[in-house]
Amino acid sequence: MTPWNQVTIIGIGLIGGSLGLALKKAGAARRVVGVGHRQESMDAARSCGAADETSLDPAAGVRGSDLVVLATPIGLFRQMLQAISPSLAPGTVVIDVGSTKVGVVAMMEELVPESCACVGCHPIAGSEQRGVSAARADLFRGAVCIVTPTAKTPPDAVARVQQTWEALGMVTHTMTPEHHDRLLAEVSHLPHVVASALVRAISGEAEPFVGPGWADTTRVASGDAALWRDILMSNAGEVAAALQRFEGVLAAFRSALMQGDAAKVEALLAESKARRDKIKRK
């Protein structure tokens, strides 16, 4: 693919920093500009190679860029878009890396100038770690990126954005923002709520006895609370629907236990094991 001449990444944390490193390593960007709100983070981004240049001013940071990436928490997107829109050159492509898409894509289409293109993206990669110090050039390799164009999205912009993610080693899928939010509510947002609930559900008396199974199951509950608040609230309806379905699954286990139905408990566990094994083989 033809490299982007200059990419501005707004939010040089784990995802933004890893994207800067990956773009440079893959030769997908000639120059990377990082934008943030703390000089310490900007210095760290330059030191580790995640950005060639940095700025604390979003409007200044996007000048001259042909690709702009929103990598801040979703709750800051509107503020960032309002700040940068007057400085975007015609033809600039604006993408995001947010975990929800319906509201985000609508916001981008509202605030990005018509002379530019915006493409919703969700690279499904990362960890509970934060900050550019945790950034890795290989974070995206082998992972999935969902691209969510609408009827307003120029096809050539979609194609180039997909090529960029694929150059980083990702497998891309295209779907509507609505479809994305329904599916991700099930496989990402629901698990985070469940992990958080599991942490809250144990008694203080039991805390000294947690083992690896508990730690593995609740790992994602260590994610940043404010970031996940924004994700869950921006997809509240779909997450609530997924929780309702999950409550039905829990009710089936509770009913079998209360009735002393060992065969039913085993059947539920066996069904779950078989499905997880099938999914993990894909």
C-alpha positions as CSV (number, residue, x, y, z in Angstrom):
1,M,0.0,0.0,0.0
2,T,1.0,3.6,-0.5
3,P,2.2,5.0,2.9
4,W,0.4,7.8,4.5
5,N,2.5,10.9,4.3
6,Q,1.7,12.0,7.9
7,V,-0.5,10.4,10.5
8,T,-1.7,12.2,13.6
9,I,-2.6,10.0,16.6
10,I,-4.7,11.8,19.2
11,G,-4.1,9.9,22.4
12,I,-0.8,8.2,22.7
13,G,-1.5,5.5,25.2
14,L,-1.4,1.8,24.9
15,I,-3.4,1.6,21.6
16,G,-2.3,5.0,20.2
17,G,1.4,4.3,21.0
18,S,1.3,0.8,19.7
19,L,-0.3,2.1,16.5
20,G,2.5,4.6,16.0
21,L,5.1,2.0,16.5
22,A,3.3,-0.5,14.2
23,L,2.8,2.1,11.4
24,K,6.4,3.0,11.4
25,K,7.6,-0.6,11.5
26,A,5.3,-1.6,8.6
27,G,6.3,1.4,6.5
28,A,2.7,2.5,6.5
29,A,3.4,6.1,7.5
30,R,6.3,8.3,6.6
31,R,5.8,10.5,9.7
32,V,3.7,10.1,12.9
33,V,2.6,13.0,15.1
34,G,1.3,12.3,18.6
35,V,-1.1,14.5,20.4
36,G,-1.8,14.3,24.1
37,H,-2.5,16.4,27.2
38,R,0.6,15.7,29.3
39,Q,4.1,16.7,28.2
40,E,5.6,13.7,30.1
41,S,3.6,11.3,27.9
42,M,4.6,13.1,24.8
43,D,8.3,12.9,25.7
44,A,7.8,9.2,26.4
45,A,6.2,8.7,23.0
46,R,9.1,10.3,21.2
47,S,11.6,8.4,23.3
48,C,10.1,5.0,22.4
49,G,9.6,5.8,18.8
50,A,5.8,5.9,18.8
51,A,5.8,9.4,17.4
52,D,8.3,11.5,15.4
53,E,6.8,14.7,16.7
54,T,4.3,15.6,19.4
55,S,1.9,18.4,20.3
56,L,-0.3,19.3,23.2
57,D,-2.5,21.2,20.8
58,P,-4.9,19.0,18.8
59,A,-5.5,21.6,16.1
60,A,-1.8,22.2,15.5
61,G,-1.1,18.4,15.6
62,V,-3.4,17.6,12.7
63,R,-2.1,20.2,10.3
64,G,-0.6,18.6,7.3
65,S,-1.8,15.1,8.1
66,D,-3.6,12.9,5.6
67,L,-4.8,10.4,8.3
68,V,-6.0,11.4,11.8
69,V,-6.7,8.7,14.4
70,L,-8.9,9.3,17.5
71,A,-7.4,7.1,20.2
72,T,-8.6,8.9,23.3
73,P,-11.4,7.6,25.5
74,I,-14.7,7.8,23.7
75,G,-15.9,10.5,26.1
76,L,-13.4,12.9,24.7
77,F,-14.2,12.4,21.0
78,R,-16.6,15.3,20.6
79,Q,-14.2,17.7,22.2
80,M,-11.3,16.5,20.0
81,L,-13.4,16.6,16.8
82,Q,-14.6,20.1,17.5
83,A,-11.0,21.2,18.2
84,I,-9.5,19.7,15.0
85,S,-12.2,20.0,12.4
86,P,-11.2,23.6,11.3
87,S,-7.6,22.5,10.8
88,L,-8.3,19.4,8.7
89,A,-7.1,19.6,5.1
90,P,-9.5,18.5,2.3
91,G,-9.1,14.8,1.6
92,T,-8.0,14.0,5.2
93,V,-9.3,10.6,6.4
94,V,-10.4,10.5,10.1
95,I,-10.7,7.2,11.9
96,D,-11.2,6.1,15.5
97,V,-10.3,3.0,17.5
98,G,-13.3,3.1,19.8
99,S,-15.1,0.1,21.2
100,T,-18.6,1.3,20.2
101,K,-19.6,2.6,16.8
102,V,-23.1,3.8,16.4
103,G,-22.8,7.0,18.4
104,V,-19.1,7.5,17.4
105,V,-19.7,7.2,13.7
106,A,-22.7,9.6,13.8
107,M,-20.6,12.1,15.7
108,M,-17.7,11.9,13.2
109,E,-20.1,12.3,10.3
110,E,-21.6,15.4,12.1
111,L,-18.4,17.1,12.9
112,V,-15.8,16.1,10.3
113,P,-15.9,18.5,7.3
114,E,-17.6,17.2,4.1
115,S,-14.3,17.6,2.3
116,C,-12.8,14.9,4.4
117,A,-13.8,11.2,5.0
118,C,-14.4,9.5,8.3
119,V,-14.3,5.7,8.8
120,G,-15.3,4.0,12.0
121,C,-12.8,1.3,13.1
122,H,-12.4,-1.0,16.1
123,P,-9.1,-2.9,16.3
124,I,-9.8,-5.6,18.8
125,A,-6.5,-5.6,20.6
126,G,-5.0,-4.4,23.8
127,S,-4.9,-5.3,27.5
128,E,-5.8,-3.9,30.9
129,Q,-2.5,-2.0,30.9
130,R,-2.4,1.7,30.2
131,G,0.0,4.3,28.9
132,V,2.6,4.5,26.1
133,S,5.1,2.6,28.3
134,A,3.0,-0.5,27.6
135,A,2.9,0.1,23.8
136,R,4.1,-2.7,21.4
137,A,4.7,-2.7,17.7
138,D,3.2,-6.2,17.4
139,L,0.0,-5.5,19.5
140,F,-2.2,-5.7,16.4
141,R,-0.6,-8.7,14.6
142,G,-3.0,-11.6,14.2
143,A,-5.9,-9.6,15.8
144,V,-9.2,-8.6,14.2
145,C,-10.2,-5.0,13.2
146,I,-13.8,-4.2,12.4
147,V,-14.4,-1.4,9.9
148,T,-17.9,0.2,10.0
149,P,-18.6,2.3,6.9
150,T,-22.0,3.9,6.3
151,A,-23.7,5.0,3.1
152,K,-21.8,8.3,3.4
153,T,-18.3,6.7,3.6
154,P,-16.3,7.0,0.4
155,P,-15.4,3.5,-0.8
156,D,-11.8,4.5,-1.6
157,A,-11.3,5.7,2.0
158,V,-12.7,2.4,3.4
159,A,-10.3,0.4,1.1
160,R,-7.2,2.4,2.1
161,V,-8.1,2.1,5.8
162,Q,-8.6,-1.6,5.5
163,Q,-5.2,-1.9,3.7
164,T,-3.6,0.0,6.5
165,W,-4.9,-2.3,9.3
166,E,-4.0,-5.4,7.2
167,A,-0.4,-4.0,6.7
168,L,-0.2,-4.2,10.5
169,G,-1.1,-7.9,10.4
170,M,-4.7,-7.5,11.3
171,V,-7.7,-9.4,9.7
172,T,-10.4,-6.9,8.8
173,H,-14.2,-7.4,8.8
174,T,-16.7,-4.9,7.5
175,M,-20.2,-4.4,9.0
176,T,-22.6,-1.7,9.9
177,P,-22.1,0.3,13.2
178,E,-25.3,-1.2,14.5
179,H,-24.3,-4.8,13.9
180,H,-20.9,-4.0,15.5
181,D,-22.4,-2.7,18.7
182,R,-24.8,-5.7,19.0
183,L,-22.0,-8.2,18.6
184,L,-19.4,-6.4,20.7
185,A,-21.9,-6.0,23.5
186,E,-22.0,-9.8,23.7
187,V,-18.3,-10.6,23.4
188,S,-16.6,-7.6,24.9
189,H,-18.8,-5.3,26.9
190,L,-20.8,-8.1,28.7
191,P,-17.7,-10.0,29.8
192,H,-16.3,-6.8,31.3
193,V,-19.5,-6.2,33.3
194,V,-19.5,-9.8,34.4
195,A,-15.9,-9.7,35.5
196,S,-16.5,-6.6,37.5
197,A,-19.6,-8.2,39.1
198,L,-17.6,-11.3,40.0
199,V,-15.0,-9.1,41.8
200,R,-17.8,-7.4,43.8
201,A,-19.6,-10.7,44.6
202,I,-16.9,-12.4,46.7
203,S,-16.9,-11.8,50.5
204,G,-14.0,-10.2,52.2
205,E,-13.5,-13.5,54.1
206,A,-12.9,-15.3,50.8
207,E,-10.3,-12.8,49.4
208,P,-7.2,-14.6,50.8
209,F,-8.1,-17.7,49.0
210,V,-8.6,-16.5,45.4
211,G,-6.6,-18.6,42.9
212,P,-5.5,-18.5,39.3
213,G,-9.0,-19.3,38.0
214,W,-10.5,-16.3,39.8
215,A,-7.6,-14.1,38.5
216,D,-8.0,-15.3,34.9
217,T,-11.8,-14.9,35.0
218,T,-11.7,-11.3,36.4
219,R,-8.6,-10.0,34.6
220,V,-10.4,-7.4,32.5
221,A,-12.0,-5.9,35.6
222,S,-8.6,-4.2,36.1
223,G,-9.3,-2.0,33.1
224,D,-9.7,1.8,33.5
225,A,-13.0,2.6,35.1
226,A,-13.6,5.9,33.4
227,L,-12.8,4.5,30.0
228,W,-15.1,1.5,30.5
229,R,-17.9,3.8,31.8
230,D,-17.8,5.7,28.5
231,I,-17.9,2.4,26.5
232,L,-20.8,0.9,28.4
233,M,-22.8,4.1,28.4
234,S,-22.3,4.6,24.7
235,N,-23.8,1.1,24.0
236,A,-26.1,1.0,27.0
237,G,-29.1,-0.6,25.2
238,E,-27.2,-3.4,23.6
239,V,-25.3,-4.1,26.8
240,A,-28.5,-4.2,28.8
241,A,-30.0,-6.7,26.3
242,A,-26.9,-8.9,26.6
243,L,-27.1,-8.8,30.4
244,Q,-30.7,-9.9,30.2
245,R,-29.8,-12.9,28.2
246,F,-26.9,-13.6,30.6
247,E,-29.3,-13.4,33.5
248,G,-31.4,-16.1,31.9
249,V,-28.3,-18.4,31.6
250,L,-27.5,-17.8,35.3
251,A,-31.1,-18.5,36.2
252,A,-30.8,-21.9,34.5
253,F,-27.8,-22.8,36.6
254,R,-29.4,-21.6,39.8
255,S,-32.6,-23.5,39.1
256,A,-30.7,-26.8,38.5
257,L,-28.7,-26.3,41.7
258,M,-31.7,-25.5,43.8
259,Q,-33.5,-28.6,42.5
260,G,-30.5,-30.8,43.1
261,D,-30.5,-31.7,39.4
262,A,-26.9,-32.9,38.9
263,A,-27.5,-34.1,35.4
264,K,-28.8,-30.7,34.3
265,V,-25.7,-29.0,35.9
266,E,-23.4,-31.3,34.1
267,A,-25.3,-30.8,30.8
268,L,-25.0,-27.0,31.1
269,L,-21.3,-27.2,31.9
270,A,-20.7,-29.7,29.0
271,E,-22.6,-27.5,26.6
272,S,-20.5,-24.5,27.6
273,K,-17.2,-26.5,27.3
274,A,-18.1,-27.7,23.9
275,R,-18.9,-24.3,22.6
276,R,-15.8,-22.7,24.1
277,D,-13.6,-25.4,22.6
278,K,-15.2,-24.9,19.2
279,I,-14.7,-21.1,19.3
280,K,-11.1,-21.4,20.5
281,R,-10.3,-23.7,17.5
282,K,-11.5,-21.0,15.0
